[in-house]
Amino acid sequence: MTSPSPAPAADSTSSPTTQLWRVAVAVLLALGLLGHLLAARAIGGSRMAYTHHVFGFFLILVVTGIIIALLGRWLWRDRPRVTWLVVAAVQALFGLIIYLDRFHIA
């Protein structure tokens, strides 16, 4: 007697849910970068301002990405999409904070 063949695995790279996650992550990352770019524009828009803000975006991305990835391995090891979404949400939040901070008058 032969055992039944297992059902084919679903292709997770083309499912609508996976595409939605990717779009959400891309939009949140773009919003984070946009916050940095708008902050650079708000302080004069010089080449140095843009350079520093773009560098700051990637620096924050690397630092928070490492921290969240380590937490993700501990908290939700089997769900890497959650890690990507949290990293992107943190970037969007930092972008908003940095943009709003440019208008803070002390």
ZADOBA-407865 format. One record per residue: x, z, y of N, C-alpha, C in turn. Coordinates in nm, 4 decimals. Layout:
N
X:Z:Y:X:Z:Y:X:Z:Y;
...
# end
This chain:
106
0.0841:0.0000:-0.1163:0.0000:0.0000:0.0000:0.0897:0.0000:0.1239;
0.0603:-0.0867:0.2158:0.1416:-0.0973:0.3370:0.0779:-0.0152:0.4487;
0.1636:0.0368:0.5303:0.1122:0.1152:0.6433:0.0763:0.0190:0.7562;
-0.0260:0.0532:0.8308:-0.0646:-0.0362:0.9415:0.0445:-0.0379:1.0476;
0.0584:-0.1537:1.1084:0.1604:-0.1661:1.2127:0.1132:-0.0908:1.3370;
0.2070:-0.0316:1.4064:0.1670:0.0414:1.5266:0.1174:-0.0537:1.6341;
0.0331:-0.0009:1.7199:-0.0193:-0.0813:1.8297:0.0946:-0.1148:1.9258;
0.0923:-0.2335:1.9830:0.1993:-0.2682:2.0769:0.1952:-0.1761:2.1987;
0.3106:-0.1422:2.2459:0.3198:-0.0548:2.3635:0.2740:-0.1294:2.4869;
0.2076:-0.0585:2.5724:0.1614:-0.1201:2.6970:0.2814:-0.1456:2.7872;
0.2773:-0.2585:2.8534:0.3862:-0.2931:2.9451:0.3641:-0.2174:3.0754;
0.4436:-0.1126:3.0955:0.4231:-0.0265:3.2112:0.4766:-0.0863:3.3402;
0.5518:-0.1946:3.3329:0.6089:-0.2513:3.4546:0.5113:-0.3415:3.5285;
0.4020:-0.3815:3.4643:0.3107:-0.4722:3.5318:0.1705:-0.4159:3.5468;
0.1506:-0.2905:3.5133:0.0168:-0.2344:3.5251:-0.0178:-0.2132:3.6726;
-0.1456:-0.2213:3.7057:-0.1865:-0.2019:3.8451:-0.1494:-0.0633:3.8986;
-0.1531:0.0371:3.8131:-0.1172:0.1720:3.8567:0.0287:0.1786:3.8970;
0.1164:0.1165:3.8185:0.2589:0.1160:3.8509:0.2834:0.0418:3.9812;
0.2148:-0.0677:4.0010:0.2301:-0.1429:4.1256:0.1811:-0.0615:4.2443;
0.0737:0.0145:4.2250:0.0227:0.1001:4.3314:0.1240:0.2082:4.3671;
0.1881:0.2690:4.2668:0.2918:0.3694:4.2910:0.4067:0.3075:4.3701;
0.4499:0.1882:4.3298:0.5606:0.1223:4.3986:0.5255:0.0910:4.5438;
0.4056:0.0442:4.5666:0.3624:0.0138:4.7026:0.3562:0.1422:4.7853;
0.3041:0.2487:4.7279:0.2953:0.3768:4.7990:0.4344:0.4275:4.8362;
0.5286:0.4195:4.7426:0.6656:0.4639:4.7695:0.7284:0.3769:4.8788;
0.7111:0.2457:4.8697:0.7687:0.1551:4.9695:0.7096:0.1799:5.1076;
0.5791:0.2020:5.1154:0.5144:0.2269:5.2446:0.5634:0.3587:5.3042;
0.5729:0.4628:5.2234:0.6194:0.5921:5.2742:0.7651:0.5847:5.3208;
0.8491:0.5157:5.2454:0.9882:0.4988:5.2884:0.9959:0.4181:5.4181;
0.9141:0.3139:5.4285:0.9121:0.2329:5.5505:0.8640:0.3159:5.6698;
0.7663:0.4029:5.6484:0.7195:0.4893:5.7568:0.8288:0.5866:5.8007;
0.9051:0.6384:5.7039:1.0160:0.7264:5.7385:1.1203:0.6548:5.8223;
1.1568:0.5342:5.7817:1.2539:0.4559:5.8588:1.1972:0.4193:5.9953;
1.0695:0.3875:5.9998:1.0065:0.3530:6.1274:1.0124:0.4708:6.2247;
0.9918:0.5918:6.1741:1.0027:0.7093:6.2606:1.1405:0.7208:6.3221;
1.2443:0.6955:6.2427:1.3812:0.6991:6.2951:1.4041:0.5888:6.3982;
1.3545:0.4698:6.3701:1.3734:0.3580:6.4630:1.2988:0.3803:6.5940;
1.1778:0.4347:6.5854:1.1030:0.4634:6.7079:1.1691:0.5751:6.7884;
1.2274:0.6715:6.7198:1.2994:0.7778:6.7903:1.4219:0.7209:6.8617;
1.4917:0.6288:6.7970:1.6072:0.5654:6.8606:1.5633:0.4859:6.9828;
1.4517:0.4195:6.9718:1.3999:0.3430:7.0855:1.3580:0.4362:7.1985;
1.3017:0.5522:7.1634:1.2535:0.6463:7.2646:1.3674:0.7082:7.3451;
1.4866:0.7139:7.2884:1.5978:0.7732:7.3634:1.6844:0.6676:7.4310;
1.6330:0.5493:7.4424:1.7057:0.4471:7.5177:1.7265:0.3175:7.4421;
1.7258:0.3200:7.3117:1.7369:0.1980:7.2340:1.8736:0.1339:7.2328;
1.9772:0.2124:7.2561:2.1118:0.1554:7.2505:2.1519:0.1305:7.1053;
2.2545:0.0513:7.0909:2.3028:0.0219:6.9554:2.3476:0.1499:6.8849;
2.4101:0.2404:6.9586:2.4559:0.3662:6.9007:2.3364:0.4511:6.8544;
2.2295:0.4527:6.9319:2.1111:0.5303:6.8930:2.0524:0.4770:6.7627;
2.0387:0.3450:6.7536:1.9858:0.2860:6.6303:2.0790:0.3127:6.5123;
2.2087:0.2985:6.5346:2.3052:0.3218:6.4269:2.2964:0.4655:6.3767;
2.2921:0.5599:6.4681:2.2866:0.7005:6.4287:2.1568:0.7345:6.3566;
2.0462:0.6790:6.4022:1.9182:0.7099:6.3381:1.9059:0.6441:6.2003;
1.9540:0.5231:6.1865:1.9506:0.4590:6.0542:2.0447:0.5317:5.9580;
2.1631:0.5691:6.0075:2.2553:0.6477:5.9252:2.1912:0.7816:5.8869;
2.1240:0.8446:5.9822:2.0552:0.9706:5.9546:1.9466:0.9547:5.8504;
1.8731:0.8438:5.8568:1.7690:0.8183:5.7562:1.8300:0.8139:5.6168;
1.9382:0.7383:5.6014:1.9987:0.7262:5.4690:2.0674:0.8549:5.4250;
2.1231:0.9297:5.5188:2.1825:1.0587:5.4846:2.0757:1.1568:5.4348;
1.9646:1.1629:5.5066:1.8546:1.2489:5.4633:1.7992:1.2010:5.3296;
1.7920:1.0700:5.3112:1.7433:1.0146:5.1851:1.8316:1.0573:5.0682;
1.9630:1.0507:5.0864:2.0548:1.0876:4.9787:2.0479:1.2373:4.9509;
2.0535:1.3189:5.0547:2.0555:1.4641:5.0357:1.9241:1.5128:4.9752;
1.8118:1.4748:5.0360:1.6838:1.5205:4.9816:1.6554:1.4547:4.8464;
1.7017:1.3310:4.8286:1.6820:1.2637:4.7003:1.7516:1.3364:4.5865;
1.8731:1.3820:4.6111:1.9462:1.4560:4.5076:1.8753:1.5878:4.4768;
1.8361:1.6589:4.5815:1.7684:1.7874:4.5607:1.6371:1.7682:4.4855;
1.5579:1.6718:4.5266:1.4277:1.6486:4.4620:1.4461:1.5950:4.3207;
1.5478:1.5121:4.2988:1.5733:1.4624:4.1630:1.6108:1.5764:4.0694;
1.6920:1.6702:4.1175:1.7266:1.7863:4.0340:1.6039:1.8722:4.0067;
1.5220:1.8931:4.1084:1.3978:1.9674:4.0866:1.3042:1.8912:3.9923;
1.3033:1.7592:4.0064:1.2185:1.6769:3.9203:1.2586:1.6849:3.7742;
1.3876:1.6907:3.7487:1.4333:1.7053:3.6099:1.3874:1.8379:3.5509;
1.3761:1.9383:3.6366:1.3373:2.0706:3.5899:1.1848:2.0850:3.5812;
1.1127:2.0310:3.6791:0.9691:2.0536:3.6868:0.8846:1.9463:3.6185;
0.9204:1.8205:3.6379:0.8399:1.7122:3.5807:0.9313:1.6046:3.5230;
1.0033:1.6430:3.4202:1.1048:1.5583:3.3573:1.0499:1.4237:3.3101;
0.9304:1.4222:3.2559:0.8764:1.3000:3.1955:0.7982:1.2136:3.2949;
0.8035:1.2468:3.4250:0.7287:1.1692:3.5243:0.8176:1.1289:3.6413;
0.9042:1.0293:3.6230:0.9950:0.9891:3.7321:0.9220:0.9307:3.8527;
0.8023:0.8778:3.8314:0.7274:0.8231:3.9452:0.6918:0.9324:4.0456;
0.6655:1.0520:3.9947:0.6353:1.1643:4.0838:0.7567:1.1951:4.1711;
0.8748:1.1889:4.1120:0.9972:1.2145:4.1882:1.0116:1.1128:4.3006;
0.9921:0.9861:4.2693:1.0016:0.8820:4.3717:0.8994:0.9038:4.4824;
0.7768:0.9406:4.4445:0.6719:0.9619:4.5433:0.7032:1.0816:4.6326;
0.7563:1.1888:4.5757:0.7921:1.3064:4.6551:0.9067:1.2738:4.7502;
1.0073:1.2016:4.7029:1.1189:1.1619:4.7896:1.0662:1.0775:4.9062;
0.9797:0.9832:4.8779:0.9258:0.8967:4.9830:0.8390:0.9761:5.0806;
0.7593:1.0696:5.0301:0.6755:1.1516:5.1178:0.7615:1.2398:5.2078;
0.8683:1.2949:5.1539:0.9595:1.3762:5.2349:1.0242:1.2895:5.3438;
1.0605:1.1677:5.3108:1.1199:1.0781:5.4099:1.0200:1.0460:5.5206;
0.8951:1.0204:5.4839:0.7926:0.9925:5.5847:0.7723:1.1146:5.6740;
0.7724:1.2333:5.6156:0.7565:1.3558:5.6931:0.8747:1.3763:5.7883;
0.9964:1.3571:5.7391:1.1142:1.3686:5.8252:1.1112:1.2643:5.9362;
1.0702:1.1431:5.9048:1.0615:1.0388:6.0071:0.9638:1.0771:6.1173;
0.8491:1.1334:6.0786:0.7505:1.1777:6.1771:0.8057:1.2918:6.2618;
0.8708:1.3878:6.1982:0.9270:1.5015:6.2711:1.0342:1.4548:6.3693;
1.1201:1.3665:6.3264:1.2281:1.3176:6.4135:1.1714:1.2369:6.5293;
1.0694:1.1581:6.5023:1.0069:1.0816:6.6105:0.9427:1.1758:6.7118;
0.8662:1.2735:6.6642:0.7991:1.3664:6.7551:0.8985:1.4557:6.8288;
1.0124:1.4849:6.7668:1.1130:1.5693:6.8297:1.1734:1.5033:6.9528;
1.1716:1.3716:6.9598:1.2259:1.3015:7.0754:1.1462:1.3294:7.2009;
1.0212:1.3712:7.1857:0.9349:1.3966:7.3007:0.9254:1.5449:7.3321;
0.9998:1.6268:7.2603:1.0018:1.7704:7.2846:1.0872:1.7989:7.4077;
1.0267:1.8606:7.5043:1.1000:1.8927:7.6278:1.1244:2.0424:7.6286;
1.2524:2.0778:7.6310:1.2869:2.2208:7.6278:1.3228:2.2711:7.7649;
# end
